[in-house]
Amino acid sequence: MSIELRRARNRQMLIFLLVCVGMLALIGRLYFWQVVRGYGPADCTHGYGLAQCANLEHIQNQQLNAPRGLIYDAQGHILATNVVRDDVYIEPYQFSADHSADTFQSELTKLVDTLHRVLPAVSQETLYKDFNLGYQTVRIASRIDPAQSEQLRRLQLPYVFLEPRTWRIYPGGTLAAQILGYVQQDDQKSNGIYGIERQYNTLLAGRPGSFTAEFDLSGNPLVVGASSELPAVNGADLTLTIDSNMQYMVQTALANTVKQLGAESGTAVVVNVRTGAIVVMAGAPTFDPNQYSKSATLTGCLGQESAFFNPVVYCAYEPGSVMKAVTMAAALDQGLITPDTTFDDPGYRTFNDAPTVVNWNGLAYGTESMTQVIEHSANVGAAYVAHDILGANRYYPYLAKFGFGQAMGISPQEETGFYRTPTNSPKLWSPSDLTRQAFGQSIFATPLQVAMAYATIAHGGVMMHPYLVSAINNNGRIVTTQSEVLRRVISAHAATLLTGMLMHSATDGFAQPAQVPGYTIAAKTGTATTQGIPNDKTEASLAGFIPATNPLFVILVKIDRPQATIYGGTAAAPLWKSIGQQLMWYYHVPPDAP
């Protein structure tokens, strides 16, 4: 073999080896990128999970929003619903890229003028500023009117596009606003704030779905590409026990009463005696949930911004003389008194272990019956019953059975109220608490607690569970609320006796202005003062039920700090009468009195 041939073969072998090394290196690199870096969790920044990173570039996941559930009143009228409105966006970056320095200003002026004509709420100065930011997209208007959307679609303006969004609206405006609350929305989600919207937010919101598909460079889904869809689950619909017609009437009358009396605020509640269903819950001042940001400075019973709260369940107060009915209920139920039991009322009462109690008007009634104690709204008589006849051991169990100092179970955020007892405040409690609680001082209760106490008396001594939601329709699965008996508080006999005493309060006592022609009522006034606050700053109230002979509705009216007149019989009773008349007419209740 010649030297040249051997050299040629050596060169061939070297080339072969170099090719093999190159192939091995290439295979190694391919293995590194395709296997080592190709699979596993995606970390596109550091070059891991490249196969998944490649998929992410052309596979997109879009969220499918779930429509929020609707809220209806007891008659099927819509209280809260949804509408689709457009947001308007511009593309400043693309506009700048498509126009030279010579044409930029003139074209921008044309576009700004056109946009301002369609959207007059967006100033030209703002539009010029936004177009000069250089951002990819800028939202210039939100929730525009359908007519404006239609104008923009017809104009087909370049660098301007619309994006539809679903918004929560309340057709009744302020109607039942403090019951409903409102929905706070942003680009990603919406949350219920206050009221029913908050309490049932998870049910109402539903569950969003998703759509995953391969998209082309223009962002359009590929027809032949892989795709998957997880459908959205619509929010549940709620039906409330509130009657919109009665709610509107009471809200309007309450607002007028608060204004006429120069009061700070007011509350009214109507409860169905037999079921515990809430027919009306009203507070003044209130707010418009469609424009809730404009109501943030309104002052209610809890101070600034409290107009958002439902005062029926949030605002605890000293009820005053309406509590005398509860004191009598405890003594009647235990057989310690009868409506005709008498005692001597000199206008004041001195106790060995408690401060002297005087009647609110300073009068001495002499020998008076328990019924007359209610008629006269005598503090001395109520204190006598609580201190001398009942005592702490026989009085406080009845406050608990009537539901005071505890949640009524109608809202997770409701106020419970409070009163001192020898058990819960052994170092602070004194017999003076007992004597004052007997006529509604030194005890804090919500309007709903007081209303349910009177509903218990009206229902023969049986307390029903109050409720506000009558049905939940969760995509065809309907759950209705059944009336629920909580407990027997007093005997039917005691309830009958007490009803008669409260009827005398309406015919012969300070509740006379609340009488409804043609109907019997059982009612008691309350004029409460708060320690440390001038005596002319009262909580004027009236609680009772109608018709008294066959109770259907309990009504509680409370006026906070009225100026024109400060007493329950003059400030709250006229509104109570008006509500009673409307209820009897609206529900076609036959008269039960001459």
C-alpha positions, 0 to 999 in steps of 0.5 A: 500500500502506497504512502499516499493511499495510507494518508488518504485513508487516515484523512478519511478516518479523521473526517469520519471521527470529526463527523461522529464527534459533531453528530454526538455533540449535536445529539447531546445538544438536541437531548439537552434542549428537547429533553432536559430543557424541553419538558417539565414546569414552564420557566420561560425566563430561564429556559426550562419547560420549553415545550410548554413555553411554546404552547403558551405562545399560541394557546390562551386561556380566557375567563368566562364570567358568570352572570350574578344572580338576580334579587326579587321581592316577594311579588317577583319584582326585580330589586337587583339585576345586571346590564351590559355596558361598554368601556371605551379604549384607545391605542395611543402607541399604535396611533403614534406609530402609524402617523408621521410628525407632519400628520400626527397633530391634524389626525389627532385633532380630528379623532379627539373632536369626534370622540368628544362629540360622542363622549362629552363627559370626556374632555378634549384636554384629557383625550390629548393627554391620553394620546400622548402617553404612548401606552398600548391601551388607555381606557377613556370611558366606562359604562357608557350609554347604549346610544353612545356605543351604537354611535361609536360602532357606526363611526368605526374610528381607528385606534378606538375599540369597545369592551363590553362589561357586565354591571350590577344595577338596582332599578328601584334606586334607593328602594330597599338599598340598606337591605340589598347593599351594593356590588363593588366592581373592578376589571377582575371581579365583583364583591358584594358590600353590605346587606344581602349582596355581601351576606350571599355573595358566594351564591350570587356571584356563581363560579366563572368558567374558562375557555382554552384554545389555540389562537393565531397571531391576530388573537383569533381562535383556530377552528382546527386547533385544540380547545376546551371549555369549562362552562361558567356557573350562573349565580343563584337568584334570591327572592326576599320577603320584602314587599316593594310596594309597602317598602316604598310607602314606608321609606317615603313616609319615614323620610318625610317624617324625619325631615318634618320633625328635624330628626337625625334619622329614623327606622321602621320595620314590619314583621309578619306575626305568624311567619316571622317574615320581614315585610318592610325594613326602612331607614332614613337617611338611605343611599342609592346603590347605583351611585354609592360613592356619592353617599359616603358622607351621609350620617345615620344612626352609627355616624358618618358613612352609616347610611350604608348599614341597615339600622333595623339590625345594626343600630342598638339603642335604649328602647325606653318604655316599649320595654315595659311590656316585656317586664309585664310579660315576665311577671304575668307569665309567672303568675306574680301579677294580673292586669288588675294587680294594684300598688300605690304610685306616689310619683317616685320610688326609693329603693334601699339598694338603688337610686330613686326612680321617678315618673317621666312627667313627675306625676303621682298616680296613687293607686293604679293597676298594672294595666294603668301602669302601661297606660300611664307609662309609669316608670315607678310601676315598672321598676316596682314590678322588676325590683319588688315582684320579679327580682333579678333571678326571675327577670333576666331569664325572660330578657334572654328568652325574648332574644335581647342581648343575642343575634336574631340570626338574620344577618352574620354582621348584626348587632346583638345589643347588651344589658348588664346582669349579675352574671355577665357583669358581676362587678358592675351590675347593681340593682339600679340596672334592674330598676332602669331596665324595667322601663327600657334604660340601661339596656341596648337592643336593636329595632328588630329585637324589639319588634320580635318581642312584640311579635312574640306577644302577638303570636300567643307567646311563641317566638318565630325565627325572623327571616328575609330570604324566602327562596334561593334558586340555584340554577334550577335547584330551589330551596324555600325558607320554611317558617320556624318556631324558635321557642315558647317565651310566655304562655298563651294566657299571659300573652292574651292578658298582656295584649289586653293591657296594650289595647288599653294603652292604645285606647286610654294611654299615650299610644292613642294617636296610633289608632287606625279607624276600623281596627283594634291595635295593641301598642306601647310608646317609648321616649328614651333618653341616653345618659350624658345627652340632654333630655330633649334628645330622645329616641321616640318610638312606638311598637305594636301589632294590628289587628289586636284581636287577630294579629297579622303584623307588628310595626315598630317606628323609631325616630332619632333625636326629633326636634319638633316633638320629642315623644313617642306618642307624638313623633312616632305614633302618626307614622305608625298609624299611617303604616297600619292603615296602608297594611290593612288596605294593601292586604285587604284585611277586614275591619275588626272594630266599629 
